[in-house]
Amino acid sequence: PVRPPPPPPRPPRRRSCARAPGTRPSLPSEGPRAPGSCHIMSRYDRAITVFSPDGNLFQVEYAMEAVRRGATTVGVRGADCVILGVERKAVANLQDPRTIRKICKVDDHLTLAFSGLTADARVLVNKTRLECQSYRLTCEDAPTVEYVARFMAKTQQRYTQRGGVRPFGVSSMLAGFSPDAEPQLWLVEPSGTFSAWRANAIGGRNEKAVKEFLVKNWAAGLDEAASVRLTGKALLEVV
């Protein structure tokens, strides 16, 4: 009897990896993958509201990396003063260096220095200035340094929890005086955390070395001249 020819062999099935919505498969430049596995980073570093398995938000970490790539900012709190110093990087020959400002006045008694993306800092400074004016109009008094630091932290944290936005790539040091005329120095980070410091440094490739220098050389009761000298020596650690 005549038998029908056997059916053609079926092509092998390709195994696909499940991906989170809005993500993409890893590119060849991202390195080889084991068969049947997915690139973990490509699942979680695209969406701002998705945690990685180890509890990290990669977009916030990228924002902090943008701060580390910026200019170094040093803040020192003395007995009756707060000194802010910022590294001045080289500019183009035809550029006016006076147009590059890393230290801004937020209110009559508040000054801010930042490290990171200048465009993001401009937006954050404008929001903070508007809040200070609104506080004066409502309460007929100047806002405290802690209140302004809390507002900045709340604004930056809001941009880490919603879709369609990205975190501010900027860290700020806020200097001012309390109602009792005590100097205060506050640090606000891209994650939305804020804290008070006696001395600190943010940004730059030698951030760790500058912090170690401040830990070794800061002392309580520094006068204005000693605080300025300590800030200048700390910035020299960047060179």
C-alpha positions in Angstrom: 0.0 0.0 0.0 1.0 3.6 -0.7 1.7 5.5 2.5 1.5 9.3 2.8 4.8 11.1 3.3 5.7 12.0 6.8 4.9 15.6 7.9 7.7 18.2 7.7 9.5 18.7 11.0 8.2 21.6 13.1 10.5 24.5 13.7 11.9 24.8 17.2 10.0 27.1 19.5 11.8 30.2 20.7 11.6 30.8 24.4 10.6 34.4 25.3 11.0 36.1 28.7 8.2 37.8 30.4 8.8 41.5 30.8 7.2 44.2 32.8 4.9 46.6 30.9 6.8 49.5 29.3 10.2 47.6 29.4 12.3 46.3 26.5 14.6 43.2 26.1 18.2 43.7 26.7 20.4 44.8 23.9 23.5 42.9 22.6 25.7 45.7 24.1 24.3 44.9 27.5 26.2 41.6 27.6 25.3 37.9 27.0 22.4 36.3 28.9 21.9 32.8 30.0 19.4 30.8 28.0 15.8 31.4 29.2 16.8 34.3 31.6 16.0 38.0 31.4 18.2 40.9 32.0 17.1 42.0 35.5 18.2 45.6 35.1 16.1 46.1 31.9 12.9 45.2 33.9 13.2 47.8 36.6 15.4 50.8 35.5 12.9 52.0 32.9 9.9 52.6 35.2 10.2 55.1 38.0 7.6 53.4 40.2 8.9 49.8 40.0 11.2 48.5 42.7 13.9 46.1 41.9 14.0 42.7 43.8 16.6 44.1 46.2 14.5 47.2 47.0 16.2 49.8 44.9 14.7 52.5 42.6 17.2 52.7 39.8 16.0 56.1 38.6 16.7 57.6 42.0 20.2 56.1 42.0 20.8 57.5 38.5 19.8 60.9 39.8 22.4 60.6 42.6 25.0 59.6 40.0 24.2 62.8 38.2 24.9 64.7 41.4 28.3 62.9 41.8 29.2 64.0 38.3 28.5 67.6 39.1 30.7 70.2 40.8 31.7 69.8 44.4 29.8 71.8 47.0 31.0 72.2 50.6 29.1 73.6 53.5 30.6 74.4 57.0 28.6 75.6 60.0 30.5 77.9 62.3 29.6 79.4 65.7 27.8 82.4 64.2 27.9 81.8 60.4 27.4 79.2 57.6 29.9 79.1 54.8 29.0 77.6 51.4 31.7 76.9 48.8 31.4 75.5 45.2 34.0 74.2 42.9 34.4 76.4 39.8 35.1 74.4 36.7 36.8 75.6 33.6 34.5 77.3 31.0 34.9 78.1 27.4 37.1 81.0 26.4 34.1 83.0 25.0 31.7 82.2 27.8 30.9 84.7 30.5 31.7 82.9 33.8 29.4 85.2 35.7 26.4 83.5 34.1 27.2 80.1 35.8 25.9 80.3 39.3 25.8 77.4 41.7 24.8 79.5 44.8 21.4 81.1 44.8 19.5 83.3 47.3 16.1 81.7 48.1 14.9 84.3 50.7 16.2 87.2 52.6 17.8 84.9 55.2 18.2 81.7 53.2 21.0 80.8 50.7 21.2 77.6 48.6 24.1 75.8 46.9 23.6 72.8 44.7 25.4 70.1 42.8 24.1 68.3 39.8 22.0 69.4 36.8 21.7 73.1 36.6 18.4 73.1 34.7 16.8 70.9 37.4 18.2 73.2 40.1 16.7 76.2 38.4 13.2 74.7 38.5 13.6 73.6 42.1 14.9 77.0 43.2 11.9 78.8 41.5 9.5 76.5 43.3 11.2 77.1 46.6 11.2 80.9 46.1 7.5 80.9 45.3 6.8 78.8 48.5 8.8 81.3 50.6 6.8 84.2 49.2 3.5 82.3 49.8 4.5 81.6 53.4 5.3 85.3 54.0 2.0 86.3 52.5 0.0 83.8 54.6 1.8 83.8 57.9 3.3 87.3 57.8 6.6 85.9 58.9 9.8 84.4 57.4 9.8 80.6 56.9 12.3 78.7 59.0 15.2 76.8 57.4 13.7 73.5 58.4 10.4 74.4 56.8 12.1 75.2 53.5 14.2 72.1 53.6 11.1 70.0 54.3 9.3 71.6 51.3 12.2 70.9 49.0 12.4 67.3 50.1 8.6 66.9 49.7 8.8 68.3 46.2 11.7 66.0 45.2 10.1 62.9 46.8 6.9 63.6 44.8 8.9 63.2 41.6 10.0 59.7 42.6 6.5 58.3 43.1 4.6 59.2 40.0 4.7 58.0 36.4 5.5 60.4 33.6 8.2 62.3 35.5 11.7 61.7 36.6 13.6 62.6 39.8 15.5 65.9 40.2 19.2 65.3 39.4 20.3 67.7 42.1 21.3 67.8 45.7 21.1 71.0 47.7 22.7 72.6 50.8 20.5 75.1 52.5 22.1 77.7 54.8 20.3 80.1 57.1 19.5 81.1 60.6 16.9 80.0 63.0 14.5 82.5 64.8 17.1 82.3 67.7 19.9 83.5 65.4 21.5 80.1 65.4 23.2 79.0 62.1 21.8 76.0 60.4 22.9 73.8 57.5 20.5 71.4 55.8 21.1 68.8 53.1 18.3 67.8 50.6 18.9 64.8 48.3 17.1 63.6 45.1 15.4 60.8 47.0 13.5 63.3 49.1 15.4 62.9 52.4 16.7 66.0 54.3 18.9 66.3 57.3 20.9 68.9 59.3 24.7 68.9 59.3 27.6 70.6 60.9 29.7 70.2 57.8 29.3 68.2 54.6 30.2 67.9 50.9 28.3 66.7 47.9 29.1 66.1 44.3 32.4 65.7 42.6 34.7 62.7 42.0 36.5 63.2 45.3 33.4 63.6 47.5 34.5 60.8 49.9 38.0 62.4 50.4 36.4 65.8 51.1 34.1 64.4 53.7 37.0 62.6 55.4 38.9 65.9 55.4 35.9 67.7 57.1 35.5 65.0 59.7 39.2 65.3 60.7 39.4 69.1 60.7 36.0 70.4 61.8 35.7 71.6 65.4 32.9 73.2 67.4 33.0 77.0 67.8 34.7 77.9 64.5 34.6 81.6 63.9 34.0 83.1 60.4 37.6 83.3 59.3 38.3 79.7 60.4 35.1 78.4 58.7 36.1 80.1 55.4 39.6 78.7 55.7 38.3 75.2 56.3 35.9 75.5 53.3 38.7 76.6 51.0 41.0 73.8 52.1 38.2 71.2 51.6 37.7 72.4 48.1 41.4 72.1 47.4 41.0 68.3 48.1 39.1 68.2 44.7 42.2 69.3 42.8 
